[in-house]
Amino acid sequence: MPGLSAYVLQKNNRNPQDAQVVAIAWDELDTARTITLGGSVTSYDFMGNPLPAGKMLLGATPVYLVSHSQEAIVLALTDL
């Protein structure tokens, strides 16, 4: 997607069920894309404050997406 930037990081714990995936995502073109977060994905603003679940606007300000599933995060970012 033109303008969409994201870094996806995985935190591995000793227990594989506790592994977390964190993505930092933003739209370099600031076109305010609407993304839909699945039930397993939570979002936070750049200060760490929780954002409402469901649909959200992704603009020039980075947001953090957190899940136990990398696939859920990738789906939210690619299913525009």
ABEGO torsion letter per residue (X at the ends): XBGBBBBBBBBBBABAAABBBBBBBBBAAGAGBBBBBBAABBBBBAAGBBBBBEBBBBBABBBBBBBABAAAAAAAAABX
